[in-house]
Amino acid sequence: MKLAMIGFGQAGGKILDKFLEYDNRTGGKIVTSAVAINTAKADLLGLDYVPDENRVLIGQTRVKGHGVGADNELGAEIAEEDIDEIQGTLDHVPVHEIDAFLIIAGLGGGTGSGGAPVLAKHLKRIYTEPVYGLGVLPGTDEGGIYTLNAARSFQTFVGEVDNLLVFDNDAWRRAGESIESSYDDINEEIVRRFGLLFNAGEIDPGDEVGESIVDSSEIINTLGSGGVSTVGYANEAIENPHSGGGLLSRFKGKSTAEKIDTATTTNRITSLVRKAVLGRLTLPCELQGIERALVVISGPPEHLNRKGIEYGRKWTEEQTGSMEVRGGDYPIRRANEVACTVLLSGVTNVPRIKELQQVAIEAQHNIEDIKAESKDNLENLVSTQDDELEPLF
């Protein structure tokens, strides 16, 4: 799937940079065009892979390149005011070569959570290609203002995109891990999961072609449910004779392809599908009631087979109750693992979102109470000191 990726805000820009690094490292073909947008100049300068001409600094007249300070209302205002400047850069995107737009943003900050929904609305008005969002939820320990921002942004963002893919930091932070190393690990996980999903079906002449290939239309149809999506992933290391095993591999007799039987590959694939669906999703949710799903199995072609994929697809149907579960393979000859990526689209029963919204409501009430109390305290402070003083005006 070929995407025009737009990283909005600090988190969005960093994840976009990771996607570009992933493409360079794996020879992937996901990112056809990459644009980073921010109100903070330092964040844009810190990117390594986004071309300089595609780094857009907005809000210079309002915040002077210093960011919006977690104020997502200000972030939304600036995005609306500078939408023509953003569009000026997007005019260079080769739209005829892409399958969709993907807007990436952290939902807890100010610039991305405020600006991403504004941009999504604009793109849907201008282009016919699907516009997807990749939103990252903040951890519960990151503070009330970030939770409040995320709840507001989530509600708006999901209404402006064709589908919102969600990654929940709270489900992935490890105890005792520093914030910086945690975010690095989380960004790697985001790129690994979505990278394999979006790369499926992108083949060149001479590449392996799967028995039941997944292409961009399968992904688009699965995301066509709208609403919110989550992604599961599981992998198993294997010995790959095509990865250059050295002198020892010459004396092993039969090739791995000849030794592997259908039962082995089928059992591995069905096991990986179960682990991917029942394991740690990017957004934990209840499986029943999911509208659509897509199962993608990747790895060396001799470790893939149609029967295993079909069994995995049927099992996913049973677990979700969905009648729209697609499945296919993505052969990667030099891979040293077999991996399963599962896209679950149209999820509705998400305890984390309900919790986020409840915490946000409480945070909103606390902020209003603190503002009222601060105003009363200031009036009391001033009144106790001005009884015997004459005002200047």
FIKE-76293 format. One record per residue (C-alpha): z negated, y, x; residue number from 1. Coordinates in Angstrom, 1 decimal. Example, Ala and Ser with C-alpha at 12.3 -4.5 7.8 and 13.67 -1.06 7.14 Angstrom:
% FIKE-76293
@w=-7.8 v=-4.5 u=12.3 volum=1 $
@w=-7.1 v=-1.1 u=13.7 volum=2 $
//
This chain:
% FIKE-76293
@w=0.0 v=0.0 u=0.0 volum=1 $
@w=1.1 v=3.3 u=1.5 volum=2 $
@w=-1.4 v=6.2 u=0.9 volum=3 $
@w=-1.7 v=9.9 u=1.4 volum=4 $
@w=-5.3 v=10.1 u=2.3 volum=5 $
@w=-7.3 v=13.3 u=1.9 volum=6 $
@w=-10.8 v=13.5 u=3.5 volum=7 $
@w=-12.8 v=16.2 u=1.6 volum=8 $
@w=-16.0 v=17.4 u=3.3 volum=9 $
@w=-17.9 v=16.0 u=6.3 volum=10 $
@w=-18.2 v=12.4 u=5.1 volum=11 $
@w=-14.7 v=12.3 u=3.7 volum=12 $
@w=-13.3 v=13.6 u=7.0 volum=13 $
@w=-15.2 v=11.1 u=9.1 volum=14 $
@w=-14.1 v=8.1 u=6.9 volum=15 $
@w=-10.5 v=9.4 u=7.0 volum=16 $
@w=-10.7 v=9.5 u=10.8 volum=17 $
@w=-12.0 v=5.9 u=10.8 volum=18 $
@w=-9.0 v=4.8 u=8.7 volum=19 $
@w=-6.6 v=6.3 u=11.2 volum=20 $
@w=-8.4 v=4.6 u=14.0 volum=21 $
@w=-8.3 v=1.3 u=12.1 volum=22 $
@w=-4.5 v=1.7 u=11.6 volum=23 $
@w=-4.0 v=2.4 u=15.3 volum=24 $
@w=-6.2 v=-0.6 u=16.3 volum=25 $
@w=-4.7 v=-3.1 u=13.9 volum=26 $
@w=-1.2 v=-1.9 u=13.6 volum=27 $
@w=-1.9 v=-1.2 u=10.0 volum=28 $
@w=0.4 v=0.7 u=7.7 volum=29 $
@w=-2.0 v=2.2 u=5.2 volum=30 $
@w=-2.1 v=5.9 u=6.1 volum=31 $
@w=1.3 v=7.5 u=5.6 volum=32 $
@w=-0.2 v=11.0 u=5.7 volum=33 $
@w=-3.7 v=12.3 u=6.5 volum=34 $
@w=-5.3 v=15.6 u=5.6 volum=35 $
@w=-8.9 v=16.7 u=6.2 volum=36 $
@w=-10.3 v=19.6 u=4.2 volum=37 $
@w=-13.7 v=21.3 u=4.9 volum=38 $
@w=-15.6 v=24.5 u=4.6 volum=39 $
@w=-17.3 v=23.9 u=8.0 volum=40 $
@w=-15.2 v=24.5 u=11.0 volum=41 $
@w=-17.4 v=22.4 u=13.3 volum=42 $
@w=-16.8 v=19.3 u=11.2 volum=43 $
@w=-13.0 v=19.7 u=11.4 volum=44 $
@w=-13.2 v=20.1 u=15.2 volum=45 $
@w=-15.2 v=16.9 u=15.5 volum=46 $
@w=-12.3 v=14.7 u=14.2 volum=47 $
@w=-10.4 v=12.6 u=16.7 volum=48 $
@w=-7.3 v=11.3 u=14.9 volum=49 $
@w=-6.4 v=13.7 u=12.1 volum=50 $
@w=-3.5 v=16.0 u=13.4 volum=51 $
@w=-4.6 v=19.6 u=14.0 volum=52 $
@w=-2.0 v=20.9 u=11.6 volum=53 $
@w=-3.5 v=18.8 u=8.8 volum=54 $
@w=-7.0 v=20.1 u=9.2 volum=55 $
@w=-7.6 v=22.7 u=6.4 volum=56 $
@w=-10.5 v=25.2 u=6.6 volum=57 $
@w=-11.2 v=26.7 u=3.2 volum=58 $
@w=-13.7 v=29.3 u=2.0 volum=59 $
@w=-13.5 v=31.4 u=5.1 volum=60 $
@w=-14.0 v=34.6 u=3.1 volum=61 $
@w=-17.1 v=33.1 u=1.4 volum=62 $
@w=-18.9 v=31.0 u=4.0 volum=63 $
@w=-17.2 v=32.1 u=7.3 volum=64 $
@w=-16.6 v=28.5 u=8.4 volum=65 $
@w=-20.3 v=27.5 u=8.2 volum=66 $
@w=-20.2 v=25.1 u=5.1 volum=67 $
@w=-21.7 v=25.5 u=1.7 volum=68 $
@w=-25.2 v=24.2 u=2.4 volum=69 $
@w=-25.1 v=21.3 u=-0.1 volum=70 $
@w=-24.2 v=23.7 u=-2.9 volum=71 $
@w=-21.5 v=21.7 u=-4.7 volum=72 $
@w=-21.0 v=24.4 u=-7.4 volum=73 $
@w=-20.0 v=26.7 u=-4.5 volum=74 $
@w=-17.9 v=23.9 u=-3.1 volum=75 $
@w=-16.0 v=23.6 u=-6.4 volum=76 $
@w=-15.5 v=27.3 u=-6.6 volum=77 $
@w=-14.1 v=27.5 u=-3.1 volum=78 $
@w=-11.7 v=24.6 u=-3.8 volum=79 $
@w=-10.4 v=26.3 u=-6.9 volum=80 $
@w=-10.0 v=29.6 u=-5.1 volum=81 $
@w=-8.2 v=28.1 u=-2.1 volum=82 $
@w=-6.1 v=25.4 u=-3.9 volum=83 $
@w=-2.9 v=27.1 u=-2.9 volum=84 $
@w=-3.8 v=26.9 u=0.8 volum=85 $
@w=-4.6 v=23.2 u=0.3 volum=86 $
@w=-1.3 v=22.7 u=-1.5 volum=87 $
@w=0.5 v=24.4 u=1.4 volum=88 $
@w=-0.5 v=21.5 u=3.7 volum=89 $
@w=0.1 v=18.9 u=1.0 volum=90 $
@w=3.7 v=20.1 u=0.7 volum=91 $
@w=4.4 v=18.4 u=3.9 volum=92 $
@w=3.3 v=15.0 u=2.6 volum=93 $
@w=6.3 v=12.7 u=2.2 volum=94 $
@w=5.6 v=11.9 u=-1.4 volum=95 $
@w=8.7 v=9.7 u=-1.8 volum=96 $
@w=7.2 v=7.3 u=0.8 volum=97 $
@w=3.7 v=6.9 u=-0.7 volum=98 $
@w=2.3 v=4.7 u=-3.5 volum=99 $
@w=-0.7 v=6.8 u=-4.3 volum=100 $
@w=-3.1 v=9.6 u=-3.2 volum=101 $
@w=-6.6 v=8.7 u=-2.1 volum=102 $
@w=-9.3 v=11.4 u=-2.0 volum=103 $
@w=-12.3 v=10.4 u=0.1 volum=104 $
@w=-15.6 v=12.3 u=-0.3 volum=105 $
@w=-19.3 v=11.9 u=0.1 volum=106 $
@w=-20.8 v=12.7 u=-3.3 volum=107 $
@w=-24.2 v=14.0 u=-2.1 volum=108 $
@w=-23.1 v=17.0 u=0.0 volum=109 $
@w=-21.6 v=20.3 u=-1.2 volum=110 $
@w=-18.0 v=20.6 u=-0.1 volum=111 $
@w=-16.7 v=17.1 u=-0.9 volum=112 $
@w=-18.7 v=16.5 u=-4.0 volum=113 $
@w=-17.7 v=19.8 u=-5.4 volum=114 $
@w=-14.1 v=20.1 u=-4.2 volum=115 $
@w=-12.8 v=16.5 u=-4.5 volum=116 $
@w=-12.8 v=16.5 u=-8.4 volum=117 $
@w=-11.0 v=19.9 u=-8.3 volum=118 $
@w=-8.3 v=18.6 u=-6.0 volum=119 $
@w=-7.9 v=15.4 u=-8.1 volum=120 $
@w=-7.3 v=17.4 u=-11.2 volum=121 $
@w=-4.7 v=19.6 u=-9.3 volum=122 $
@w=-2.9 v=16.6 u=-7.9 volum=123 $
@w=-2.6 v=14.8 u=-11.3 volum=124 $
@w=-1.1 v=18.0 u=-12.7 volum=125 $
@w=1.5 v=18.2 u=-9.9 volum=126 $
@w=2.5 v=14.6 u=-9.0 volum=127 $
@w=3.4 v=11.5 u=-10.9 volum=128 $
@w=1.8 v=9.1 u=-8.2 volum=129 $
@w=-1.6 v=7.7 u=-9.0 volum=130 $
@w=-4.6 v=9.7 u=-7.7 volum=131 $
@w=-7.6 v=7.5 u=-6.7 volum=132 $
@w=-11.0 v=8.6 u=-5.4 volum=133 $
@w=-13.2 v=6.9 u=-2.8 volum=134 $
@w=-16.7 v=8.3 u=-3.5 volum=135 $
@w=-19.7 v=7.5 u=-1.3 volum=136 $
@w=-23.1 v=7.7 u=-3.0 volum=137 $
@w=-26.1 v=9.0 u=-0.9 volum=138 $
@w=-29.2 v=6.8 u=-0.3 volum=139 $
@w=-32.3 v=7.4 u=-2.4 volum=140 $
@w=-34.2 v=8.5 u=0.7 volum=141 $
@w=-31.7 v=11.4 u=1.4 volum=142 $
@w=-33.4 v=13.9 u=-1.0 volum=143 $
@w=-33.3 v=15.1 u=-4.6 volum=144 $
@w=-30.6 v=17.7 u=-4.1 volum=145 $
@w=-28.2 v=15.1 u=-2.8 volum=146 $
@w=-29.0 v=12.8 u=-5.7 volum=147 $
@w=-28.5 v=15.6 u=-8.1 volum=148 $
@w=-25.1 v=16.5 u=-6.4 volum=149 $
@w=-24.0 v=12.9 u=-6.6 volum=150 $
@w=-24.8 v=12.5 u=-10.3 volum=151 $
@w=-22.9 v=15.7 u=-11.1 volum=152 $
@w=-20.0 v=14.9 u=-8.9 volum=153 $
@w=-19.7 v=11.2 u=-10.0 volum=154 $
@w=-19.5 v=12.2 u=-13.7 volum=155 $
@w=-16.8 v=14.8 u=-13.0 volum=156 $
@w=-14.8 v=12.9 u=-10.3 volum=157 $
@w=-14.5 v=9.7 u=-12.4 volum=158 $
@w=-13.0 v=11.7 u=-15.2 volum=159 $
@w=-10.3 v=13.4 u=-12.9 volum=160 $
@w=-9.0 v=10.4 u=-11.0 volum=161 $
@w=-7.0 v=7.3 u=-12.1 volum=162 $
@w=-9.8 v=5.1 u=-10.6 volum=163 $
@w=-12.9 v=5.8 u=-8.6 volum=164 $
@w=-13.7 v=3.3 u=-5.9 volum=165 $
@w=-17.4 v=3.6 u=-5.0 volum=166 $
@w=-19.5 v=2.8 u=-2.0 volum=167 $
@w=-23.2 v=3.0 u=-2.3 volum=168 $
@w=-25.0 v=3.9 u=0.9 volum=169 $
@w=-28.3 v=2.7 u=-0.6 volum=170 $
@w=-27.1 v=-0.9 u=-0.7 volum=171 $
@w=-26.1 v=-0.8 u=3.0 volum=172 $
@w=-28.7 v=1.1 u=4.9 volum=173 $
@w=-30.9 v=-1.2 u=7.0 volum=174 $
@w=-34.6 v=-0.6 u=7.4 volum=175 $
@w=-35.6 v=1.1 u=10.6 volum=176 $
@w=-32.0 v=2.1 u=11.4 volum=177 $
@w=-31.3 v=5.7 u=12.5 volum=178 $
@w=-29.2 v=7.8 u=10.1 volum=179 $
@w=-26.5 v=8.3 u=12.7 volum=180 $
@w=-26.0 v=4.7 u=13.6 volum=181 $
@w=-26.4 v=3.7 u=9.9 volum=182 $
@w=-23.5 v=6.0 u=8.9 volum=183 $
@w=-21.4 v=4.7 u=11.7 volum=184 $
@w=-21.9 v=1.1 u=10.5 volum=185 $
@w=-21.4 v=2.1 u=6.9 volum=186 $
@w=-18.1 v=3.8 u=7.7 volum=187 $
@w=-16.9 v=0.8 u=9.6 volum=188 $
@w=-17.7 v=-1.4 u=6.6 volum=189 $
@w=-15.9 v=0.9 u=4.2 volum=190 $
@w=-12.8 v=0.9 u=6.4 volum=191 $
@w=-12.9 v=-2.9 u=6.9 volum=192 $
@w=-13.0 v=-3.7 u=3.2 volum=193 $
@w=-10.6 v=-1.1 u=1.9 volum=194 $
@w=-8.4 v=-1.5 u=4.9 volum=195 $
@w=-7.7 v=-5.2 u=4.3 volum=196 $
@w=-7.2 v=-4.5 u=0.6 volum=197 $
@w=-4.7 v=-1.7 u=1.0 volum=198 $
@w=-2.9 v=-3.4 u=3.9 volum=199 $
@w=-2.1 v=-6.4 u=1.8 volum=200 $
@w=1.6 v=-6.8 u=1.2 volum=201 $
@w=2.6 v=-4.2 u=3.8 volum=202 $
@w=4.9 v=-6.4 u=5.9 volum=203 $
@w=7.8 v=-5.7 u=8.3 volum=204 $
@w=10.9 v=-7.8 u=9.0 volum=205 $
@w=9.8 v=-10.8 u=11.0 volum=206 $
@w=6.3 v=-10.8 u=9.6 volum=207 $
@w=4.8 v=-13.8 u=7.8 volum=208 $
@w=5.4 v=-13.8 u=4.0 volum=209 $
@w=2.7 v=-15.3 u=1.8 volum=210 $
@w=3.2 v=-18.0 u=-0.8 volum=211 $
@w=1.9 v=-15.6 u=-3.5 volum=212 $
@w=2.1 v=-12.2 u=-1.8 volum=213 $
@w=0.1 v=-9.2 u=-3.0 volum=214 $
@w=1.9 v=-6.0 u=-3.0 volum=215 $
@w=1.1 v=-2.4 u=-4.0 volum=216 $
@w=2.0 v=-3.0 u=-7.6 volum=217 $
@w=-0.7 v=-5.6 u=-7.9 volum=218 $
@w=-3.3 v=-3.2 u=-6.6 volum=219 $
@w=-2.0 v=-0.4 u=-8.8 volum=220 $
@w=-2.1 v=-2.7 u=-11.9 volum=221 $
@w=-5.6 v=-3.8 u=-11.1 volum=222 $
@w=-6.8 v=-0.2 u=-10.7 volum=223 $
@w=-4.9 v=0.7 u=-13.9 volum=224 $
@w=-8.0 v=-0.1 u=-15.9 volum=225 $
@w=-9.4 v=3.3 u=-14.9 volum=226 $
@w=-13.1 v=4.1 u=-14.5 volum=227 $
@w=-15.0 v=2.7 u=-11.6 volum=228 $
@w=-14.3 v=-0.1 u=-9.1 volum=229 $
@w=-16.2 v=-2.0 u=-6.5 volum=230 $
@w=-15.0 v=-4.3 u=-3.6 volum=231 $
@w=-16.5 v=-7.6 u=-2.3 volum=232 $
@w=-15.8 v=-9.2 u=1.0 volum=233 $
@w=-16.5 v=-12.4 u=2.9 volum=234 $
@w=-15.0 v=-13.9 u=6.0 volum=235 $
@w=-15.2 v=-17.1 u=8.2 volum=236 $
@w=-14.3 v=-17.4 u=11.8 volum=237 $
@w=-11.7 v=-20.0 u=12.7 volum=238 $
@w=-9.9 v=-21.2 u=15.8 volum=239 $
@w=-6.4 v=-19.7 u=15.9 volum=240 $
@w=-3.8 v=-21.3 u=18.1 volum=241 $
@w=-1.6 v=-18.2 u=17.9 volum=242 $
@w=-4.2 v=-15.9 u=19.4 volum=243 $
@w=-3.6 v=-17.0 u=23.0 volum=244 $
@w=-6.3 v=-19.7 u=23.6 volum=245 $
@w=-5.4 v=-20.1 u=27.3 volum=246 $
@w=-4.9 v=-23.2 u=29.4 volum=247 $
@w=-7.4 v=-25.3 u=27.5 volum=248 $
@w=-5.4 v=-25.0 u=24.3 volum=249 $
@w=-2.4 v=-26.8 u=25.9 volum=250 $
@w=-4.4 v=-30.0 u=26.3 volum=251 $
@w=-5.7 v=-30.3 u=22.7 volum=252 $
@w=-2.8 v=-32.4 u=21.4 volum=253 $
@w=-1.7 v=-31.6 u=17.9 volum=254 $
@w=-1.6 v=-28.0 u=16.8 volum=255 $
@w=-4.2 v=-26.6 u=14.5 volum=256 $
@w=-1.6 v=-26.3 u=11.8 volum=257 $
@w=-1.0 v=-30.1 u=11.9 volum=258 $
@w=-4.7 v=-30.9 u=11.9 volum=259 $
@w=-5.7 v=-28.8 u=8.9 volum=260 $
@w=-5.5 v=-30.5 u=5.6 volum=261 $
@w=-5.2 v=-29.0 u=2.1 volum=262 $
@w=-8.7 v=-29.9 u=1.1 volum=263 $
@w=-10.2 v=-28.0 u=4.0 volum=264 $
@w=-8.3 v=-24.8 u=3.4 volum=265 $
@w=-8.8 v=-25.0 u=-0.4 volum=266 $
@w=-12.6 v=-25.5 u=0.0 volum=267 $
@w=-12.8 v=-22.7 u=2.5 volum=268 $
@w=-10.9 v=-20.3 u=0.3 volum=269 $
@w=-12.9 v=-21.1 u=-2.9 volum=270 $
@w=-16.2 v=-20.7 u=-0.9 volum=271 $
@w=-15.1 v=-17.3 u=0.4 volum=272 $
@w=-14.2 v=-16.1 u=-3.1 volum=273 $
@w=-17.7 v=-17.0 u=-4.3 volum=274 $
@w=-19.3 v=-15.3 u=-1.4 volum=275 $
@w=-17.2 v=-12.2 u=-1.8 volum=276 $
@w=-17.9 v=-11.9 u=-5.6 volum=277 $
@w=-21.6 v=-12.9 u=-5.5 volum=278 $
@w=-22.4 v=-11.2 u=-2.2 volum=279 $
@w=-23.0 v=-7.5 u=-1.3 volum=280 $
@w=-20.5 v=-5.4 u=-3.2 volum=281 $
@w=-19.6 v=-1.8 u=-2.3 volum=282 $
@w=-21.3 v=-0.9 u=-5.6 volum=283 $
@w=-23.6 v=-3.6 u=-6.9 volum=284 $
@w=-22.9 v=-4.3 u=-10.6 volum=285 $
@w=-23.2 v=-6.9 u=-13.3 volum=286 $
@w=-20.1 v=-9.2 u=-13.2 volum=287 $
@w=-19.7 v=-9.8 u=-17.0 volum=288 $
@w=-17.6 v=-7.2 u=-18.7 volum=289 $
@w=-15.4 v=-6.3 u=-15.7 volum=290 $
@w=-12.0 v=-5.4 u=-17.0 volum=291 $
@w=-9.7 v=-6.5 u=-14.1 volum=292 $
@w=-9.9 v=-8.1 u=-10.7 volum=293 $
@w=-7.7 v=-8.9 u=-7.7 volum=294 $
@w=-8.4 v=-11.6 u=-5.2 volum=295 $
@w=-6.8 v=-11.3 u=-1.7 volum=296 $
@w=-7.1 v=-14.0 u=0.9 volum=297 $
@w=-6.0 v=-13.0 u=4.5 volum=298 $
@w=-5.8 v=-15.0 u=7.7 volum=299 $
@w=-3.3 v=-17.2 u=9.7 volum=300 $
@w=-0.7 v=-18.7 u=7.3 volum=301 $
@w=-1.7 v=-22.3 u=8.1 volum=302 $
@w=-5.2 v=-21.6 u=6.8 volum=303 $
@w=-3.9 v=-20.3 u=3.4 volum=304 $
@w=-2.7 v=-22.2 u=0.4 volum=305 $
@w=-1.8 v=-21.5 u=-3.2 volum=306 $
@w=-4.2 v=-24.1 u=-4.7 volum=307 $
@w=-7.3 v=-22.4 u=-3.1 volum=308 $
@w=-6.2 v=-19.0 u=-4.3 volum=309 $
@w=-5.6 v=-20.3 u=-7.8 volum=310 $
@w=-9.1 v=-22.0 u=-7.9 volum=311 $
@w=-10.7 v=-18.8 u=-6.7 volum=312 $
@w=-8.8 v=-16.7 u=-9.2 volum=313 $
@w=-9.9 v=-19.0 u=-12.1 volum=314 $
@w=-13.5 v=-19.0 u=-10.9 volum=315 $
@w=-13.4 v=-15.2 u=-10.9 volum=316 $
@w=-12.1 v=-15.2 u=-14.4 volum=317 $
@w=-15.1 v=-17.4 u=-15.5 volum=318 $
@w=-17.6 v=-15.2 u=-13.8 volum=319 $
@w=-16.3 v=-11.9 u=-15.1 volum=320 $
@w=-14.9 v=-12.9 u=-18.5 volum=321 $
@w=-11.7 v=-10.9 u=-17.6 volum=322 $
@w=-8.3 v=-12.2 u=-18.6 volum=323 $
@w=-6.6 v=-10.0 u=-16.0 volum=324 $
@w=-7.5 v=-11.5 u=-12.6 volum=325 $
@w=-4.7 v=-11.4 u=-10.1 volum=326 $
@w=-4.6 v=-13.3 u=-6.8 volum=327 $
@w=-2.5 v=-13.6 u=-3.7 volum=328 $
@w=-2.5 v=-14.0 u=0.1 volum=329 $
@w=-1.9 v=-11.8 u=3.1 volum=330 $
@w=-0.9 v=-13.8 u=6.1 volum=331 $
@w=-2.0 v=-12.4 u=9.5 volum=332 $
@w=-0.7 v=-14.7 u=12.2 volum=333 $
@w=-3.0 v=-13.6 u=15.1 volum=334 $
@w=-6.2 v=-13.3 u=13.0 volum=335 $
@w=-9.3 v=-15.2 u=14.1 volum=336 $
@w=-10.8 v=-15.4 u=10.7 volum=337 $
@w=-10.0 v=-16.2 u=7.1 volum=338 $
@w=-11.2 v=-13.4 u=4.8 volum=339 $
@w=-11.5 v=-12.8 u=1.1 volum=340 $
@w=-11.4 v=-9.3 u=-0.4 volum=341 $
@w=-12.1 v=-8.9 u=-4.1 volum=342 $
@w=-11.4 v=-5.8 u=-6.1 volum=343 $
@w=-13.4 v=-5.5 u=-9.3 volum=344 $
@w=-12.1 v=-2.8 u=-11.5 volum=345 $
@w=-13.4 v=-1.3 u=-14.7 volum=346 $
@w=-17.0 v=-2.0 u=-14.0 volum=347 $
@w=-19.4 v=-0.7 u=-16.6 volum=348 $
@w=-22.9 v=-2.2 u=-16.1 volum=349 $
@w=-24.1 v=-0.6 u=-12.9 volum=350 $
@w=-27.9 v=-0.2 u=-12.6 volum=351 $
@w=-27.5 v=2.0 u=-9.6 volum=352 $
@w=-25.6 v=4.7 u=-11.5 volum=353 $
@w=-28.1 v=4.6 u=-14.3 volum=354 $
@w=-30.9 v=5.0 u=-11.8 volum=355 $
@w=-29.0 v=7.8 u=-10.0 volum=356 $
@w=-28.6 v=9.7 u=-13.3 volum=357 $
@w=-32.3 v=9.4 u=-14.2 volum=358 $
@w=-33.4 v=10.6 u=-10.8 volum=359 $
@w=-31.0 v=13.5 u=-11.0 volum=360 $
@w=-32.4 v=14.5 u=-14.4 volum=361 $
@w=-35.9 v=14.5 u=-13.0 volum=362 $
@w=-34.7 v=16.5 u=-10.0 volum=363 $
@w=-33.0 v=19.0 u=-12.2 volum=364 $
@w=-36.3 v=19.5 u=-14.2 volum=365 $
@w=-38.3 v=19.8 u=-11.0 volum=366 $
@w=-35.9 v=22.4 u=-9.6 volum=367 $
@w=-36.2 v=24.4 u=-12.9 volum=368 $
@w=-40.0 v=24.2 u=-12.9 volum=369 $
@w=-40.2 v=25.3 u=-9.2 volum=370 $
@w=-37.9 v=28.2 u=-9.9 volum=371 $
@w=-40.0 v=29.3 u=-12.9 volum=372 $
@w=-43.2 v=28.8 u=-10.9 volum=373 $
@w=-41.9 v=30.8 u=-7.9 volum=374 $
@w=-40.9 v=33.7 u=-10.2 volum=375 $
@w=-44.4 v=33.8 u=-11.7 volum=376 $
@w=-46.0 v=33.5 u=-8.3 volum=377 $
@w=-43.9 v=36.4 u=-6.9 volum=378 $
@w=-44.8 v=38.6 u=-9.9 volum=379 $
@w=-48.5 v=37.8 u=-9.4 volum=380 $
@w=-48.2 v=38.5 u=-5.7 volum=381 $
@w=-46.5 v=41.9 u=-6.2 volum=382 $
@w=-48.8 v=42.9 u=-9.1 volum=383 $
@w=-52.0 v=42.3 u=-7.1 volum=384 $
@w=-50.8 v=44.6 u=-4.4 volum=385 $
@w=-49.2 v=47.5 u=-6.3 volum=386 $
@w=-52.0 v=48.6 u=-8.5 volum=387 $
@w=-52.9 v=51.5 u=-6.3 volum=388 $
@w=-49.4 v=52.1 u=-4.8 volum=389 $
@w=-46.6 v=54.2 u=-6.2 volum=390 $
@w=-43.2 v=52.5 u=-6.1 volum=391 $
@w=-40.4 v=54.1 u=-4.1 volum=392 $
@w=-38.1 v=54.3 u=-7.1 volum=393 $
//
